[in-house]
Amino acid sequence: MSILAKIAEIENEMARTQKNKATAHHLGLLKARLAKLRRELITPKGGSGGGTGEGFDVAKTGDARVGFVGFPSVGKSTLLSNLAGVYSEVAAYEFTTLTTVPGVIRYKGAKIQLLDLPGIIEGAKDGKGRGRQVIAVARTCNLILIVLDVLKPLVHKKLIEHELEGFGIRLNKQPPNIGFKKKDKGGINFTTTCAQTELDGDTVKSILAEYKIHNADITLRADCTADDLIDVVEGNRVYIPCIYVLNKIDQISIEELDIIYKVPHCVPISAHHRWNFDDLLERMWDYLKLVRIYTKPKGQLPDYTAPVVLPDGRTSVEDFCLKIHKNLIKELKYALVWGSSVKHNPQKVGKDHVLEDEDVIQLVKK
């Protein structure tokens, strides 16, 4: 029996099962089995397998990486060529783009790499079409733009989300607040810090048993679902912000546009006419959460033209030094910082000080 047939069988059984307290345990088990089979689909067992798609993954350049995901013929290539000035082949038939086409834009001093990925078809997560490689590249992005056609129904949005979720990509979500630690002995130690509506000790034990884990500490710090627990145990999930780009708004009425604007995480544009690009770029900047740091040589004015751009969450002085050169941190005595992250201007700080956007820094060596 193939993996796909097994997956279909489990999905059918889940659809047949009523959801209530008595069946929650059984559903949790089925979900865990499903997650394991899905993982086997993504990473095939055995030897080196077939060769990967030719010229598929692109070298990472710039400060952040943004991938365009969508069904064929929604205007991804037009959007890329009008945003970045890169020519990605455009034609009126589906599946024009066959490999990844990279482009780079400069926005607010940061270099952002844009990737035009080939169109996804339904069933990509099961290895149909070029889907597996497309979604594997999407996993490496800092932000995903799901390009949708305004005229086609919003079912497409659900389908693409379903494909990405099947690959362990979680869109616009935070990692679940669950502590999970394997041990050598001692059984399963299960603690909760707040009331749980779905998970109880038995369900947790049965899900872990499915993964052959019999000794572990589990701490639930929020009201979690069985899916959250499986995500933590699998450990290969990536949490990526996502913007839905609704293209071809030149073909709808103003009233419809007003409704579209109320959809969360959504930006309507027209790639062909270049409408509303500034709003899209601004929204991309907000979601990427990049931090710009300006450098100041001693006795000179700060250089505001070329900031050092750091990713969100890694913005200490130490990270700044490592971004420039790995030996710099050994020579660092202290740093002088001007800006919103310090109380006095300038202020002497050590390597653990966390910088904020548009701070000015001067490094003093030993």
N, C-alpha and C positions, 0 to 999 in steps of 0.2 A: 504493500500500500504506500503510495507516494506521500510526501509531506503535505502537499496541497490537499490531497484527499482527506488526510487526517484533520487538517485545519478546518476544512469544510464540515466534516462530521461534528467536530467540537462546536463550531459556530451554530450549526443546526440545533444541537442539543441545548445550547445556551438560549437560543430563540424559543425553544419549546418550554423551557423551565420557567415557572412563575417566580416572580421575585417576592419573597417574604422572609421572615426570620428563619423559618425552618429550612429554606433552601439556600440561605446565604453561604453556608459552609460549603455546599456542593458547588455553587457558582464560583466561589473563591478558588477551589481546586481546578475547575475548568479553565479559569482565567490564567492560572499559573502554567497549566499545560500548554495553553495557547501561546503564552509568551515564550516558552521554551522552544516550541516548534518554529515560531517566527524567527527566533535568533538563529536556529539552524538554517533557515532559508537565507538569511543575510550572509552568514559566514559558513559556506559549505564545508562539510567535513572532508578529511582525507588530504590527498597530495596537493600540489600547487594549483590544481584546478585549471580552468581555461584562462587564457591570457586576458588581461583587463582591456577595456576599450582603448583603442589607439588614441593617443594624445588627449586623454580625457581630463585628468586632473591637471590643474594649472599651478605653476609656482606662485606662492603667496607673496604679493608685493604690497607696498603701501601700509597704512595703519589699520585698515579694517577691510573686511571682505563682505560684499553684499551679493547675494545670488537671486536671480530672477527665476521663479518656478511657475509653471503654468501649463495648460493644455496647449497643443499646437494651434498656431494661428490666432493668438490673442494679442499680438503686437509686442512681444518681448524684444525682438530684434530691432524694431523701429524705435522702441523706447531707449535701448542701449545706444543706437547710433545717434539719436538726437540728444541724449544726455552727454555722452562721452566723445562724440565725434568719431567713433570707431565704426568701420563699415562691417556690419554683420549681414550676411546675405538675406535679402528680403524678397519674398515672392508670394503670389496669391494662393499657392497650394500648401497643404499641411506638411509638417516635418521638413522645413527648409533647413533649419539649423541641425547639424548632425553631431557636432562636438561642441565643447565649451568654447565660447568666444570671450576673451577678457577685454576689459576697457578700464581706463583709470580716469577719475575726475578729481580735481582739487577743489575742496570746499572748506572755507574757513581755515585755510592753512594745512588741512589734513589731506593726505592722499588716500582716496577710497577706491578700492578695486571692485569693479562691477563684473559679474559673470553672467553671460547669457547662456543658460542651460537649455539643452534640447527639450522639446515638449514631452510631458509625461502622459502616459495613457493609463486608463483604469487597469488595476492589477499590476502596477509597477513594483509594488512591494513584494509581489510573488515572483518577480524576476521577468515580467513581460516587457517586451520592447527594450529600450536602453535604460529602463527605469532604475535598475539597481545602481548603475554607475551615476546616473543623474542625482539620485538621492544621496549617494555616498559623498558626492561633491558638496551637496547642500548641507550635509552635517558639519562641514568645516567652515561654514560661513558665520559671521558675527550677526548677520541680520538677513532675514529672508523676505523678499518681496514676492507675494503671490499675485501674479498678474491675471486679472479676470476680464472677460468681455462683458460689458454692461448689458448687451442685448441677450446674452445667453443666461439661462436661469442660475440662481445662486446654489443649485445642487452641485455645481462644479466646485464651489468653495468647500463644501462638505467632503466631496470625493478627494480633493487634493489633501485636505487635512487628514483624512483617513489614511491615505497612502503614506504621508510623512509620519503619522503616529505609529503606523505599522513598522516603521524603520527606527523607532526609538527617538524621534525628534518631537519635543514637546514645545508647542508654540505659545508664546506670551504667558508662560507659567513659571512659577518658582519651584525649585526642588522641594519635595515634601519634607516636612520637619520631623524626620524619623531618625532616631539613633540606632545604628545597626553595627554590631561588633561580633565577629566570630570568635569562638573559644575552642579549647581542646577538650574540656570536660565540663560537667556541671549542668547539662540539660539546657532547656530554653527558659530564660529569665525574662518575663514579660511585664513591663510596667507602663502605666499611662498617667499622664499629668492632667488629663481632662476627660470628660465623658465621651465615650465612643458610640456612634450610632450603628456602625457596620461591623467593625472588627471586634472579635473577642479572642480569648486565649486559645480556644480550640481551633478557630479558623486560622489564626496566625501559625499555630503549630503545624496544621495540615499543609499550608502553603509552603512553609519552610521544609517540611518533610518531602514535598514534591521536588525540591532542589537538593535533597539529601543533606540538609543542614539540621543537625540534631542538638548542637551546642551553640548558643548565641545569646547575646543581650539585645533585647528589642525595647526601645523607648519611644512611645508615641506622644509627641508634644502638641499635636493638634488633632482635630477630628478627621481621621484618615480613611481612605477607602482601600479595598483589596488591591486595586490598580496601583495606588501609591506605594504600597508595601512591595509589590512585585517590581516596580521601577527601581526601588532602593536595592533590592536583592540582586537584580540583574546588573545594576551598576554601569550599564553602557548607554544610559540615556543622556541626551544633550538638550539643554534648555535654551532656546533661541527666540529672541523677539521677532515679531513678524508684522508686516504691514500689508494690507490688501489693497492693491492698486487696481482701480476699476477703469479700464481703458475704453476708448471710443465714446466719450461723453458728447462728441459733436453730433451724435445720432439720436439723442433723447431730448425731452422737453425740460424746461427749467423746473417745473413742479416735481418731475421725477428726480432731478438733481438734488432738490431740497431733502427728499426722503433719503437718498443715498448718503448725504452728509451726516445723517444721524447714526449710521452704522459705526460701531466702535472699531478702532485700528484701521480706518479706511480712508483712502485718498482717491477721489475721482480725478482722472487726467485725460487728455487726448494726446497720445504720443505723436500722431501725425501732424497736428496743428501746434504742438508744443504748448498746450494750455496747462496751467497750474503746476508747472515743473518746480517753481520756487517753493510752493507749499510742500511738495513731495520731498525736496531736498532738506527742508527745515525739519520735517517729520523724521526723515532718516537720521538726521543729526541728533534729534532728541532720543531716538531709540538706541543709537549706537553708544551714547553716553561716553564720548571720548573726552579726555582732559588735555588741554593744551598748556604746555609750560614754556615760557620764554627764557632764553639764556642771557646772562649779562656778564661780559668780560669785565675784569677789574678796571675801574676808572673810565669806562665807556658807557654809552647809553644802551639800554636793552635792545636786542635784535627782535623786532616784532614781525619780521617777514617770514622766518622759518622756525615755527615752534616745534618742540619735541612733543609728539602726541603719544599719550599713554592710555591703555584700555582701562575701563571702569573697574575698580576693585584692586588694581595694582598701581597705585599712584604715590607710593612713598618715595622719599629721596633716594633710597637704595635702588628701587626699581628704575628711577630716572637715570642713575649712574650706570646700571646694567644695560639700559637701552643704548647708551652712548658707547661704552666700552667696559668689558668685564673687569679690567684691572683698575678702573677708576675708583671703585669702592675701597680698595686697599689703601689708596693714597689720600682718601678723604679725611680731612680734619673736622670740618663742620661746614654748614652751608648757610648763606644769608638768603632769606626769603622775603619778598614783598608781595602783598596780595591778601586775598580774603581768608586764607587758611591760618594767618598769624595775627597776634594781638597788636604787636608793634611793627612799624615799618622802618628799617628792616629788622628782622629777628634772627638770632642765631639758633639754628636747629640741628639736630642729629640725624642719623640715617633712617630713623623710624618715623620721622614726621610725615604726615599724609598731606600731599599737595592738593590744591583745588584748581578748577579751570582758570586759565589766564593768570596764574602766578608767575612772578619773575624770580629766578634763582641765580645765585652766584656761588660757585663751589670754591672752597678754600682748601688747598692741599697741605699735607704735613710738611 
